[in-house]
Amino acid sequence: MFKPKAIYFEKDIVNYELGKDLMEKYKDVPKVEIENHNNIEEMRKKSNKEFMDMKRNLIIGIRKTHKFVPNHKTSDFLVPYTSSGCTAGCMYCYLVCNYNKCAYLRLFVNREKMLEKIIKTAETSEKELTFEIGSNSDLILENTITNNLVWTIENFKDTKKGYLTLPTKFSMVDSILNLEHNGKVIIRMSVNPKEIINRVEFGTSRLEERIEAINKLSEAGYKVGILIAPVIMVENWKELYKELIIELDNKLSKKTKQQVFFEIIFMTYSFVHTKINEEAFPNAIQIYDKDKMQGRGKGKYMYKNDLREDGKKFFIEEMSKYFKDNSIEYIV
């Protein structure tokens, strides 16, 4: 259970039910009042080597941005929701591209306004819409602090239209297993080979725990997906990912296999990651490979086209051996 070292909060959070609850929950934790959760000077001035120590703090504020971003993968919109950032330390975290070393967990207490907009958009649409509510954070993790995912499911389940979806690297799903969700929530578990989880995805659930969680969710009637992501082309990557696919085949339940879908995403990296990882994780493995990667603009890198094409071919062939009846929604 996450216990913050300090709370940084906007003073108006106490005007919201969740804000009051969090201040009471953490009444014994040192607190610092801030003007804006987006601009904490004390944090911006810290060094990269303090990256993980910064993540021991909890920032609580009010979300001001509510713009829905069109998406064309497994949802119709990416939706700003109840948190951003994370307490974990994945060395490739795409949130670092947006927040640099300030990718710590921020909670937003005006959840009623955010969910109200989702419901209104869903019910006034001519077609069924799916909303990605976990693009900026991990809501399974966040739920252990706020209970927001339980609250969200309970308040969304009776909408006339619409679905919610979210990805996670965490296994703490027990609190949502007995909820009535009416099939309106799609949860996608991100997985990687054990070696990569252990050496790159610091502070996340182990592979066995993630597989167990996805089986629990499936048994509870949730629609489930699996993200093989990000695919990192370490030296023996094909061997590692083949072992992963076989382990999924062996350990996913029959019920899960009947309905699970897959997404496969190759790693992108950035100059920002390099600078933070060198100082925050000096003894970790190097996941940037200049011989395998090429620039894609704005200081970001991706695997070279020929390697990506080889990777796509590999996954299509291997998945067809074990999951020929399950869809791969996309490979990017």
Secondary structure, DSSP 4 states (H G I P E B T S, - for coil): ----S-EEEEGGGGGSHHHHHHHHHTTTS-EEEES-TT--HHHHTS-GGGHHHHTTSEEEE-------EE--SS-SEE---SEEB-SSEETT-THHHHHTT----EEES-HHHHHHHHHHHHHHSSS--EEE--SSB-HHHHHHHH-HHHHHHHHHTT-SS-EEEEEES----GGGTTS--TT-EEEEEEE--HHHHHHHEETS--HHHHHHHHHHHHHTT-EEEEEEEEE---TTHHHHHHHHHHHHHHHS-HHHHHH-EEEEEE-EEEHHHHHHHHHH-TTSPP---TTTEEEEETTEEEE-HHHHHHHHHHHHHHHHHH-TTS-EEEE-
